[in-house]
Amino acid sequence: MSTDTVAATASAHTENTADAPVLEVTDLAVTFPGLNGNPDVHAVRGVSYTVRRGEVLGIVGESGSGKSVSSMASMGLLPEHARITGSVRLHGEEILGLDDRAMARKRGRVISMVFQDPLSGLTPVYTVGDQLAEAVLIHDPKTSKAGARARAVELLDLVGIPNAQHRYRSFPHEFSGGMRQRVMIAMAMANRPDVIICDEPTTALDVTIQAQILDLLRTARRETGAAIVMITHDLGVVAGFVDRVLVMYAGRPVETGGVDDIYYRSRMPYTMGLLGAVPRMDLEHQGALVPIKGTPPSLSDLPPGCPFAPRCPIARPECDMAEPELLAIGSQPSEEEIRARGTEAGAARTDGGDTGTQRVACIRSGEIADRGWTAQDIYPVPEIPESSFSDVPREDRPEMLRVTDLIKHHPLMKGAVLKRRVGTVYAVDGIDFDSREGETLALVGESGCGKSSTLMEIMGLEKPQRGSVSVMGRDTAGLGRADRFRLRRDMQIVFQDPMSSLDPRMTVFDIIAEPLRTHGTATADTTRRVYELIDLVGLNTEHATRFPAEFSGGQRQRIGIARALALEPKLLVLDEPVSALDVSIQAGVVNLLQELQARLGLAYLFVAHDLSVVRHIADRVAVMYLGRIVEIGDTASVYARPAHPYTQALLSAIPLPDPERERARTHIVLDGDLPSPADPPSGCSFRTRCQKFITLSEPDREQCMSVEPRVTATSGGDQAAACHFAER
């Protein structure tokens, strides 16, 4: 960057004191006109906030609440047909309504954005280095091309891209998801902007990569002094990263305040429900999660009064009179005033920008404070029945699944006509585990560690390349076609994406009835069983005639669970069953799975990357890395005393939805990304990223580099780890 540009940036930063808002959004509203006679969609309705230099504002809420649309409006990135009103001021200058040329001069220089999907945010035909250099040159034409290239390499090195000088010439597809997101952050901070808007920057990333990205955003704030607007649905990330929180529902703010006020002294039932729905890995006793029943209203057909009232357990008739305003705590009108005002209930709209004041849009917020209500007091939390296996020792329970030395290698081929093998992808490389009746075994690890490949080998019920798979005592290698068909009754799967796994042309009744018909169940018995299952998973009987597109994500997942239970299986394989759901919907599905297991005695093989959900639902956990199990044991022991350095890093990277605890924690941030399963390191496959490896003596390092560690017991229980220097 040129001397003139640095001087200008420093001057601008001097003029804008810490007390002056960098970005002011006032009464922002965004409406998309309805098509073909449909009503307009009111995506954003009266959003107001301010952010100052070095401050982090978190915007949270369920999908469709208007979080991303409000930020896109601030950046001037919405389509031309969107109707935008209100005010967006950047350093006091109104930018709402500026033409593209004027906004282009500000984007990337004064205000920048980190998008959710880095692959779509980078141009695939240009190298990442050229795209970074372009971002510098556009806003500082005086910089030479050589200077821009040097700045691009400097940025790549700053965000932790190894061998930045060489990777400058790489294309986006040659980077992993985490590395691409790091490039997007480098681009956002290239010109030292005053505001960085981050739109779900960690949503699709593994927890270890998420920790790296959050660390980088802290670096970006430190290097540029920028204010950050963090849009996310992850309440753990918000707890440890932001200063203030704005909670959105149905296109408008419903609560705002300091992060401690929102987490410890929330007064809005919606916010309290969101916080209660988050599974906690730091709690020893895991009770049922707080479910928020129902779905957000349509933004083209909002209900009268408070939009959250149809889902709120403490809603009153007065809540339907008018939509409550966002008022400071203690400023809410009395019930008599509400009745007197009728449809004019509420006070003058506030700007929501007071950093020292908690504001809430709920007429019962004062009552919530006076009575000291918690989320469990407001929401009906289900009682999870006691499992009939809780008092039965694990070794005395029937064995549902046993995997021994399982191998799945894929040949790496080259050539279009004359193909030749040039390598091997070690997807699953010799793993052992077993699962018992009434037990949940979770497989966890980063993307690419072999979890899904393990599931596919088990579900195939065929002879593996090496090793053995036994389902309910039957070795799959010796099964014929008829035996395999019969065994599938006892083993079913629930997929990650319920929409893609449900036939959109079939009704709910036919979807659930399909496995029953396939296995020859009589028509009368099929009908009775379908309606029994619909009731079992918490759906209504009238849902039977509807199609999947008419349901929310959580309801579709319940349909998938009902279908999996149709044949009364004993083992249920769950492949990321809640990862695509909002936390409020996720809580209901997790509660349902626990209830079904207790009532039906099911065994679960649960694959997930969310270790907070695993802590809540699993009895035992197996941690995978590059196709191998590196630690296995009962969940309480593994979470309380992780023995393997990789498990320690995974657990430390999970953010806690508790600001005080999160601020007091020390995170282990792993270097780099998962190595290629086609070229794993020698010896211990984790040594290239291991935080303990660099502290060892030279002979100990040589052992890690040359000798592959075996899974060995680390304590008196069944906990075991594959590490030469495991914590004992």
Sequence and secondary structure as in RCSB ss.txt:
>XXXX:A:sequence
MSTDTVAATASAHTENTADAPVLEVTDLAVTFPGLNGNPDVHAVRGVSYTVRRGEVLGIVGESGSGKSVSSMASM
GLLPEHARITGSVRLHGEEILGLDDRAMARKRGRVISMVFQDPLSGLTPVYTVGDQLAEAVLIHDPKTSKAGARA
RAVELLDLVGIPNAQHRYRSFPHEFSGGMRQRVMIAMAMANRPDVIICDEPTTALDVTIQAQILDLLRTARRETG
AAIVMITHDLGVVAGFVDRVLVMYAGRPVETGGVDDIYYRSRMPYTMGLLGAVPRMDLEHQGALVPIKGTPPSLS
DLPPGCPFAPRCPIARPECDMAEPELLAIGSQPSEEEIRARGTEAGAARTDGGDTGTQRVACIRSGEIADRGWTA
QDIYPVPEIPESSFSDVPREDRPEMLRVTDLIKHHPLMKGAVLKRRVGTVYAVDGIDFDSREGETLALVGESGCG
KSSTLMEIMGLEKPQRGSVSVMGRDTAGLGRADRFRLRRDMQIVFQDPMSSLDPRMTVFDIIAEPLRTHGTATAD
TTRRVYELIDLVGLNTEHATRFPAEFSGGQRQRIGIARALALEPKLLVLDEPVSALDVSIQAGVVNLLQELQARL
GLAYLFVAHDLSVVRHIADRVAVMYLGRIVEIGDTASVYARPAHPYTQALLSAIPLPDPERERARTHIVLDGDLP
SPADPPSGCSFRTRCQKFITLSEPDREQCMSVEPRVTATSGGDQAAACHFAER
>XXXX:A:secstr
  HHHHHHHHHHHHHS TTSEEEEEEEEEEEE  STT   EEEEEEEEEEEETT EEEEE STTSSHHHHHHHHH
T S TT EEEEEEEETTEE TT  HHHHHHHBTTTEEEE S HHHHS TTS HHHHHHHHHHHH TTS HHHHHH
HHHHHHHHTT TTHHHHTT  GGGS HHHHHHHHHHHHTTT  SEEEEESTTTTS HHHHHHHHHHHHHHHHHH 
 EEEEE S HHHHHHH SEEEEEETTEEEEEEEHHHHHHS   HHHHHHHHTS  TT SS        S    TT
S  SS TTGGG TT  GGGGTS    EETT    HHHHHHHGGG S     S  TT  EE  TTHHHHHHHT  H
HHHS        TTTTS GGGS EEEEEEEEEEEEEEEE SSS EEEEEEEEEEEEEEEEETT EEEEE STTSS
HHHHHHHHHHTS  SEEEEEETTEEGGG  HHHHHHHGGGEEEE S HHHHS TTS HHHHHHHHHHHTT  HHH
HHHHHHHHHHHTT  GGGGGS GGGS HHHHHHHHHHHHHTT  SEEEEESTTTTS HHHHHHHHHHHHHHHHHH
  EEEEE S HHHHHHH SEEEEEETTEEEEEEEHHHHHHS  SHHHHHHHHHS  S HHHHHH       S   
 TTS  SSSTTTTT TTGGGS HHHHHHHHHS    EE SSSS EE  TT   
